[in-house]
Amino acid sequence: MDLSSLPEDISCHILSFLSTKEAASTSAFSRKWRYLFAFVPNLDLDDSVYLNPRNKTDISTSFMDFVDRVLALQGNSPLHKFSLKIRDGVDPVRIIPWIHNVLERGVSDLYLHLNLESEFLLPSKVYLSKTLVRLKIYFGQYPTIDVEDVHLPKLKTLYIESSHFEKHGIGLTKFLSGCSMLEDLVLEDISWFFWDFASVSVPTLKRLTFCWEERYDFPKSVSIDTPNLVYLKFTDTVAGKYPKVNFDSLVEAHIDLHLLKPLLIQYHQGYGENDMVGNATDFIMRLCNVKTLYLSANTLQVLTYSCDAIPLFNNLIHLTIESNPNVGWQSVPRLLKNSPNLETLIFQGLIHKATNKCGDVCLCCKPREEMLSCLATSPVKVIKILKFGEISDDMEKQIKYFLETMPNLEKIILYYNTTSAGNVIAVSSRLRRLVSGVASSKCIVQLISDNLSLSSTVSKDGLLFFKNTLFGLKIILLRDD
């Protein structure tokens, strides 16, 4: 097919999926396409495609000249998306006119990845745009976010990464107060631990992601007032206090709360070596309405200090627990007891730290016959075990304990990371020995290897089924006499 015969709107639509440099290269196709790339509604400009370690100055100059030419060719044509990714070496003085140009043309999606080492402030017009719907900002050392006035009436998605607010908590509060339609907020690597306070108060917000991985200090005060939030992904060190937390509409939460590093606790007056710095109670209690909950191993460790703060999860249907050899399951019994409608329980690994307070959900503390397990009254129908490697005797005993103790269990699914069909067959044979004496007449054990598109299923009566999901169904029936 002759590309030059395509209608102009279709040609522009095709080019919109390419980076701007790639789109520019299509000008060699025909005379018609020579300048067509300049009129696509999306511009994706990345100086790394020009990068040459031998002469960074010339490459940066070539990139800046290229951007100037593209914007000049486009004139005042409407623009949907503008993505600019640059490293130090691009003249900040030339960046501001580029941003002004696309704002004046009504850009709705603005992505700025500015890894500069020289001081630079975004133009104030960015915070006063009447057309922006999505704004993504990544800063390196500079620039900082310093806003006097914010009015973004159409903004629905805001992504801020590795950025500094000039006035700390006040700056963040002022920024968010000018986003009256905001629905999706991502704050990545925002170091609010040294602020006097941090507050996210957005009535329209539906999705919130906050991620701060460092553990060398903890935030003093964190408030989250989001009555319409339905999705939360939160990674942070436990704060000193949570004055206001509103998660009334929350449906799904992924929580990774971690403790201050033990070596640093001694620097905080009034805390002992084994104490938890901060208080997670008010935060955890407000998670009570969720239907889907993911708890990291770090969070389980926090909950061991706050077991009494675990709320009643009447709506919880899916619970995922991350296991870690250095973290015990002390809080898991209370979690299960407080989840009366739980249907699916997912373990990311079964290996955890053995303690004398792991409770009655495992066998690492005391002999099974001494236990009155909370599993016996659990409504859980499905257990999934992710990151399943080689099966050990302890793991086999734990799976057998689930089978013998949980009367409502219908299925245990193990996701096996192997590339050997022989391993699948061998492990399946071991699992087959566990199905005698199960508490539920409906329960089956399933082993799945995504690497092989192969699964096996062990029924209660000892039948073993193998299925290749890629090449159709093949069944092998095996039974012990």
N, C-alpha and C positions, 0 to 999 in steps of 0.2 A: 504494500500500500504506500502511496506517495504521501509523506507527512505534510507536504506543502498544500495538499488538497483539503486538509482538515479545516473546519470552521474555526475562526479565531477564538471564540469562547471556549471551545473544547481544547484547543492548543494551550491556552492560558491555564485551563484547569489541570492539564497534564503537567505543565511546568511548575504548578504550585506545590507539587509533591517533592520537588527537587530543591537542593540548596541553591542559593542564588548563583554561586560560581558554576555549579553544574548546569543550571538553566542558561547561564551566559554561553556555555560551550555549545549549546544547540544552535547558536546563530550561524554555525557553519553548514547547517542542513540546507538552507535555501535563503534567497534574498528576503522572503516573507518573514522568516524566523529571526532575521538578523537583530532586530531590536524588540522582538515580541517578548523576550524574557523580562524586559524592563517593566512590563505592564501586568505582570501577574499580581494577584492580591496578597501574596505572602512573600516576605523577604526573610531569608535565613542567612545571616552573615557571620562567618566564623574566621577569625584571623589565623587560626591554626592551620588552615588549608594552604596558607601562604608561607608558613613558617619554614625558615631555612637557618639552621644553627650557625652556618658559616657567616651569614650577614643579616642579622635580625633587623637592623635599621632600614635597609633597602626593602625588605619584605614588608615591614610595617608601613612604609611609605606607599608601596604598591597597593596594600590593602586599603589604606585611607583614600587613595586616589580612585580605587575601584568603587568604594561606597559613594563617594562624591558623584561619580559618573552615573551610577545606577539611579540615585535619587534625582539627579538633574534630568535624566531621560524620562523618569516617571512623571515629572511635573506635579500637577495637583490631582492626579488620578486617585480614587478611593483606595484605601489600604486596609486589609483585614488583620494581618499578623506581621509583626516586626520582631525578629529575634537577632540580638547582637551579642556575640561572645568574643571578648577581647582580653588580651593579657597586657602586662606592662610593656610599654613601647609605643602604644597608640597615644597620640597627643590628646589629652583631655579636652583641650580647647575645641577640637573638631568634633568631639562626641556630642556636645550640647546642641549644635545646629542640626545634627542628624535626628536627635530626639524631638526637637521642636518641629522638624519637618513632618515626621510621621504623626505627631499629635494633631497638627493642623489639618492633616488629611483624614482624621477621624478613625485612627487605628483602634481596634477593639481588643487585640491580644498583644501585649507588650512584654517581651522577655529580655531582661538585661543581665548578662553575666559579665561583670566588670571586675577583673582581677588586677587592680591597679595598686601601685606602691606610692603614688603621689596623691596628695590631698585633692579631693574632688567632691563636690556636692551635686546631686541630681537637681535639674532645674525645677523650680516650684510648680511649673505647669503640669508635671507628672501627677502631682497630688490634687490637681484641680480639673482633671479631664472629665468631660461629660460623656465620653464615648467608651472609655475603657471598661471591658467586661472581665478580662483576666490580666493580672499583673504578676509577673514573677521577677524577683530581684535577688541576685547573688552578688555579694561584695566580698572582696578579699580584705586587705588591711584598710583600704579606703574604697569608697566613700562611706561616711556615716549618714544615717537618716536623721535629718534635722528639719522638722516641719513646723511652720507657724500656723498654717491653715490647710485643712484637708476637706475636699468635697469631691467624692467619687460616687455619684448617684447611681451608676449602672454596674459598679464593680461587684462581681459575684465570686470570683476566685482570687485569692491573694496568697502568694508563696514568697516567703522571705527567708533567705538562707545566709548564714555567716555574715550577718549584718549587725551594726552597732547603732543603737538609738542614742542620740545626743543627750536626751534628757531622761534616759532610762525608762522607768515605769510610766512616767508622765508622758514621754514621747510615744510609747506604744498605745497608751490609752487614747491620746489625741488622734493618732493615726486611725485606730479602729472606730472611733466615734464619728469619723467622716465617711464611713462605709455603710450606708444605711440599708443596702441590699445584699450584704456579704453572706454567702452560703458555705464557702469552702475556704478554710484558713490553714496554712502550713507554716509553722515556725520551726526552722531547722537550724541547730547550732546557734541559738540565741542565748547568750550567757547572762541570764537574768539572776544568777545566783548572787551577784554582788549588788543588785538593786535593793532599795529599801522595800519595794513591793513590786509585784507583777500582777496585772489584772487583764483578763480577757472577758469583756462584757459586750456580747453581740446578740441581741434577741433573735435575729434572722438566721444565725449560724446553724448549719446542719452537719458539717463535717469539720473536725479539728484534729490536726496532727501537730504534736510538739515533741521534739527530740533533742535532748542534751545528754550526751553519753558520759561526760567527765564526772568524777566523784571526789574532786579535791576540795569541794565546799558545797554547802547546801543553800537553797534559796530561803530568804527570811520569811516571806509571806507571798502566797499565791492564791488568787481568787479567780474562779471561772464561773461566770454567770451566763449560761447558755441554755435557756429553757426549751429551745426547739432542736437541740443537738441530737442527732440519731447515730452518729459514728464518731468514736474517739480512739486515737492512737497516741499514747502518752508515755514518753520515756524521760525520766528525771530522777534526781536524788530527792528523797523525802524532804519536804519543806518544814520550816519551823512551825508554821501554822497555815491553815486554809480557812480564812475568815468567812468566805462565801463560796459555796459550790452548788451549782444548780444543773443537774442532769435529768430533769423530770421526764424528758422524752427519749432518753438514750436507749438504743436498741443493741448496738454492738460496740464492745470496748476491748482494746488491746493494751494491756497495762504492763509497763516495765518500770516499776519503782525500785530504786536501789538505795542501799545504805551508804552513808559516808564511809570512806576507806578507814578501816580500823586504826591505822597508824596516825590518822588525823584527828580522831575523836578526842585525844588527850589535850588538844589545843583549844577545846571548847569548854569553858568553865561549867562545872556542875555535872559533867558526864563522866561515867566510868568506862573502862576499856570494853566492857561487854554491853554497854547501853546503846539504845538506838537514838541517834541525834535527830530531832524533829518529831513530828507527830502526824501519822498518816490516817488517823481515825476518821476525821471529817471528810476526807477525800474518798476513802473506801466505802463508807456508809452510803454515800450518794450514788454508788453504782448499782443500787438495789433493783432498778427496773430493767436491767439489760436482759436480752434474750440469748445473746452470744457473747461469751467472755473468754479472753485469752489472758493467762497469767504467766509471766516469765518466772524462771527460777529465782531471779532477784526479788520478785514480788512475793513469792512464797516465803522467802527469808524475812521480808518485812512483816508478813502476816504472822510469823511465829512470835513476834513481839506484840501483836495486836489481834490475837485470836478472838477476843471478846468483841472486837469491832467488826467482825464479819457479819454483814446484814443478812436478812432473810431474802433469798433470791426467788421469789414466787414465779417470776416470768422466765427464769433461766432454762433454756432448752439445750444449748451446746456449750460445753465447758472444755477448754484446752489448757493443759498443764504442762509446762516445760520442766523436765527433770535435769538435775545436775548432780554429779557425784559429790559435790561439796555442800549441797543443800538438802536438808531433811524434809520429810512430808508432815511435819507436826501440824500444819494448818489444814491439811487435806480432809481429815475426818469432819471438822466443823464445816468446811465448804460443802461437802456432800450432804451432811445433815440439814444444812440450811438451803438446800436446792430440791424442794419437794416435787418439782415437775421436770427434773433433768432427764433428757432422753439420750443424748450422745455425750460420752466422756472420751476425750482425746488426750493421749499421753505422747509428748514428744520425748520418747525414750522412757525406760522404766528404772534406770540406774539412778539411785539417790543416796544421800548420806544416811547411814544407819544410826539412829539415836534411840534412846529409851522413851521418847515421846512421839514416835511416828504414828502412834494410834493404831487403829484396827483395820487399816486398809492395806497393810502389807505384812510380811512375815519376818521382817528384819529385827523385831524387838523382842518377841517372846513366842513360845509355842502356840500353834494355831488353836489348840483345844482350850486354851485359857481365854480366848477372845470372844466377846459378844460383838460381832462386827456390825458397823453401820451399813455395810454393804448388803446385809440380809434384808433391809427395808428399803434399799435404793430402788427408785423407779427406772434406772438406766436400762435402755434397750440395746444400745450399741456402744462398744468400746473399740476405739481405734488406737493402734500403737504405731506411731511414726518413727522414722529414723531407726528402724529395727535392723541390727546387724546380725552377728552370729548369736544364736541362742545359747544361753548359759543355763546351768542347773537352777540358779536362783531365779532367773527370768521364767524358766519353765514352771517353777513352783508358784510364782506370782500369778501367771496366767491360769494355772490350775485352781488357785485360790479364788480368782474371779469367777471361774466356771462353777465351782462348788458352793459359792456363797451368795450369788446374785440370782434370785428367782425370776426376775423379769428380763434377764439378759436374752437377747435373740441372736446376737452376732458379735464375735470378736474378730476384728480385721487387723492383720499385721502387714505393714508395708515394708517389704524385704529388699534391702539394697544389695543386690547381687547380679552378676552377669552369667551365672552358671545355672543351667537347668537342673544339674545334679544336686546343687545345694537346695533348690526349691523342693525337690523330691525327698531329700534327706530330712529337711526340717519339717516337711509335711508329715512324714512318718512319725517323727517325735511328737508332733502336735496331736496326731491321731490317737496316741496313747492317753491323752488327757481328757477325752470326752466321756469317759465312764464316770458315773456318779455326779453328773452336772445337775445344778439346781433347777434349771429351766428345760422343759421338754422341747422347746423350740430352738434352742441355741445351736449355732454352727460356728466353726472356726475357719476363717478364710485367710490365706496367705497370698499377697499380691506382689509381683515384681514388675514394676513399670519398665525396667531395663530390658526385660525379655518379653513383654506383653503376655506374661504367663501368670496364671493364678491357680490356686488349689483350694478346695473346700472340703472340710471334714464335717460330716453330719454327726448327730448324736449317736446313731446306731453304728458308727465306725466306717461308713462309706467314704471313700476318698475320690474326689472329682478333680480332674485337671482341665483347664480351659486356656487355649491360645486365642487371645482376643484379636490378634492380627491376621491369622490365617483361617479363622473359623473355629468350630467347636470340636473338640475331641475329648471323650470321656473315658476314663479308666475306672472301673469299679473294683475296689479291693475290700475284702472283709476278713477279719480274723475268725477262725473257727473256734 
